[in-house]
Amino acid sequence: MTIRPRTVGFLPGERNVFFHILTGCNLSCAHCYINKEQHGANTLTDETMHEWIDLFTDPRKKSNMIFLGGEPTMHKGLAAGIEHAKKNDFVVTVDTNGFLFNDILAKTSPDLLDYLSFSLDGPSAEINDPIRGKGVFDVCTENIRRAVGLGYKVSVIYTLSRKNIDHLHKMAELLMTLGVKKFFIQVIGLRGNSAQSGGDVNDDGEWQVSSQRWLDIVPKTASKIAEYGIHVTYPKVFLEEEEQFQCAGLVAENYFVFPNGRVYQCPLCEDHPIHAYTIKDGKLVRREGLTEQKFFTLDIPEGCVMNKLLQPGNIEYLPSGKPKNRISCCLLKQEVGW
């Protein structure tokens, strides 16, 4: 039986904090979105990390704290940061490349860390390692087994591109073998490294897949994977004819926080100094001038205005000049599962 996907709308009153506590990493992934010129190269002190967690705490709202890097487990204070976020009533996630530095599994616990999310970009070393680095597949899968064995709730993130889309269907067997029940398919973002190496669907760029290929493969494959009892989440990407466009910057609370104090509301903007907020003197300060917020209210036929401005090459048009597909907000998701 095919399980059909459902669109997950933005939830009023929910707050999501994507907290980059450092930008350093032990890997050099070909599609890494970190841009140290824009995001900073520093590692936050433990004190600053805790102060910034407090800054985004709001007990009136359901709040999610996602610790990111670089590689967040390289931060020696991550375990204490997890505990502090949990005390502040956040649902806590750590996104990791799988190396799990500083003995993090022993220093925190499944009671404090709600989700541990591993990045894998292929069902085998032959597919994953040319993207993420030699030997990464073996290290990551072994640490997934360890984490599952210790009782952690584990998920896997698969950043989909031209390099691995044909191998997406093979992930079901791997996830079952590893004991993973939650799977995220992520669209490649033309930010950081991938922005430098091309991705226009109309040229021979190596990353971005065409709209037709996405629509032909991703929803169907996600449903097939879900038949194994795995909960699958992936970006909506393209809106149906009758669907209205909504921008998360207007209807949701998402903060993308970087160690240099920049705070964005839209991840597409992160290569540019148009962040909506900055953290200054321990306060979240709304910036004046030309910021990302000025663009969120613009209504265009293509849907997402930031995608049109920053990634115009991945929009396809009909001979009439009308967009072939309208692009949804990059934060709008679809879920498929029992």
N, C-alpha and C positions, 0 to 999 in steps of 0.2 A: 504493500500500500504506500503510495506517494504522500508524504506529509507536506502540506502547502505552507509557504512562509507567510508571516504576518508582519505588517509594518508596526514598529514600536514608536509611538508619538512621543514628543517631548513632554516631560512631566513637570507641571508647574510646582514650584516649591522645592524641587530637588536641586542639590548643589553638587557639582563634580569639580574636583580640584586635581589637575594633572601637574604634579609637583616634581620638577626636575631639580634634584638636590645636588647634582654635579653634572658636568658634561663629559668628563673623562670616561674612557672605556678601554678594555683590553682588546677589543676587536676593531676592525676597520671595514664594516659591512658596506658593500657597494652601493646600497640604497639608503644609508643612514641620513636622517633628516636634520641632525644636529649641525648647526652653523655657529661655530664659536665666536666669529666676529659679531654676530647678532645676539647670541645667547650667553656669552661669557665663558671663560675657561676656568673659573674658580669653583672650589668645593665649599658648600656652606658649612659653617661651624655648627656644632650641635646646638648651641644656644640660639643661633639664628634660625635653624630649622624648626625648633620648637616655637619660637616667636611667630614665625610665619604660619605654622599650623594653627596657632591661637588666632591669628589674624583672619583666617578663613572659617573659623568655627562659628556656627549658628545653630544653637540647640532647637530652634523652631523648625528646622528643615532636615529632611533626610539628606545626608551628606556622604559623599564618596571621596576618599583620598587615594589617589593612585601615585605611588612613588616610582619615579622614572630617572633616567640618566640621559646620556651615557649609560653606564651600568650601575644601578643604585646599590647593589651589594658590595661594591668597592668602597662605599662610605662606611667607615667603622662605627658611625653612630646610627646606622639605619635601624637596628633593633630597638634602640631607645626611641627613635622617631616613630616607629610602628606603635610602640606602647603608648606614647604621648597622644598620637592620633586616636587610638582606641579609647583612651580616657576621655577624649573630647567627642566621643560618640560618632566617630567616622566609621563607615564600612571601609576596610583597608585592603588595598591590593598592591602588590609589588610586581612590576614588569621586569623580567630578567632575561639576559641572553643565555642563561643556563649554567654559568660557571659558579654561581653561589659562593662568592668570596666571604671571608671573615666568619666562616662557620655559621652562616646566618640561620640554617635550619635548627641548630642547637641553641642559638641565642634568642630566638623568638619561638612562638608556638602556634598551632592551629586555632587556639582560643583567641589569640591577638590578631593574627593575620588571616583575614577572611578568604583571600584568594592569592595564589602564587601563579603568575602567568608567564609561561616560557615562550620565547620566539623560536620557531622552526620554519624554514622556508622550503622544505622538501621532505618527502617520505623516506629519503635515503641520503647517505653522505654524498653520493654522486650528484644529487640535485641541490642539496642544502649548502654544502661546503664551498662551491665556487661563488656563492653569494655572500655567505657569512664568515667563511674562513676555514682553513684546513683543520680537521679534527674536531670541529665544533659539534657536528651531529652526534658523535659518540659521547662527548662530555655532556651535552644537553640531555640526551635521552637517558643516560645513566642517572643524572640528577633528578629527572622527572620521576624515575622509578623510586629513588630514595625518598623524595618528597611525598609521593603517594603512599609509600610504605609507612611513613611517619604520621599519616593522617591529615596531611594538608589537602585543601581543595585546590586542585591544579587545573589550569586551562592552558591551551596552546594557541598562539597567534601565528597565522600564516599570511605573510605579506605577498599578495598575488601580483605577478607581473608576467611579461612575455616569457621570462626565463623558466617559470614553474607552473603556469596555468594548466598545461597538459598533464601534470602529475597530481593535481588537486584530488582527484578521485581516489588516489592510492593512500590518502591520509587516513581514511576510515580504519583500515586494518592496523596501521601503526598506532592510532589513538586507542583502539581496543586493546592492543598488546600492552600498551603503557598504563592502561587503567584510567585514561582521561575521558571525562564526560562533558567537557565544555570546550568548544572550538570557535575561534574567531577568525574569520577571513577578512583581511584588511586590504584595501585598495592602495596601490603604490601612490605616494604623494610626490609631486614634482617639486620637492624641497631638498635643500642640502645637496648631498652627492648626486642624487638622481636628477636634480634640476640641471646639473652641469653636464650630464651624459646623454641628454636627449630623452624624448618620450612622446613627441608629437605623433598622434595616430596616423597622420597623413605623410609621415616620412619613415625612415628606417630606424628610428629611435629604438633602444633596446628594452624599454621598460613598459610603457603604457599599452594596454590592450584596447582594441577597438570596442565601441559600444555593442556591436553585434556579437562579438566573440564573448564579451562579458555576459550578455543576456542569454546567449546560447548555452553557456557552460555553467556559470556560477549558481543561479537559482536551482537548476536541475541537480547539480552535483551536491549542493548543500542539503537538499531534500533526501538524496540517496544516503548521505552520511548520517543524517538524522535517523534513518531507519535502523541504525545500529544502536539506538538509544543515546545518541550524543546530541547535546543541545548546541545548535550552530547559530552564530550571529554574523551578519555581514552588512556592509553599507548598502543602503537603498540605491544610490548612485543615479539611477534614471527614474523619473517620475512617470506614472501612467497618465494618459490623456486627461482623465477627470480629476487628478490630484492637484491640490493647490501647493505652491511652494511656500515653505516656512523656513526662516533663518533662525538657527539656534541662538544667534547673537541677540535676537529680539524676544524670543519666547522661552529661553532656558538660561540657567546659570552655569556656565562652564568657564573655568579659569585655567589657563596654561601658563604655569609659573616657571620662570627660569632663574638661575642663580645670580644673574646680574640685576635682578629686580624687575625685569620686564614681565608684564602680565597681559597675555592676549586672550581674546574671546573666540577667535577663529584660528584654527591651526594652519590654514592655508596662508595666513599672513606672516608666519614666523620667520621668514627670510628677510623681512622688511621692518624698518623702525616705525611702524604705524600702530604699535600696541596701544590698547585702550587705557591701560593702567600702568602705574609703576609703584613699586614699594619704596617709600622714602621715609626715613626717620621712624620706622616701625609702623607706618600707616599705608593703607591702600589708597592711592591718589589717582583720581581720574584725570587723564591728560586732555589738554586743549589742543586746538589746531586740527590738522588733517590726520585723523586716526581711523582705524578700521570701522569704528561705529558709524562714521559718516556714510559708509557704503551700504550698510545692512538694509536700509530702507528703500534702496533703488529697486525698481521693478523692471525686469528685462525678460524678453522671450526665452533666453537661455536658462533661466532659473537662477542659479547661484551667481551673483555678481562678482564675487571674489574669484571664482573659478574662471569666469570670462576674462577678468582683468589679468590674472596671474598665470593661468594655464590655458590660454585660448587655443592652443594647438590640439587639445584633446576633446574639442567640441566639433562634431561633424554636422554639415549643413546639407539640405536638399537643394536641388537646382533652383528652386524658387527663392532661396536665401533663408528659408525658415529652418531653425535648428531641427536636426533629425530626432534628437531626444533632448528633453529639458533635464538639466543637472540638478539633483536634489542637494540639500545641505549635506556636507560631508559627515555630519554627526547624526544624520537620520539613519536608523538601522532597521534591518529585517531579522526576524528570528524564526527558526524552524526547529521543532522538537516536540516531544511528547508532553 
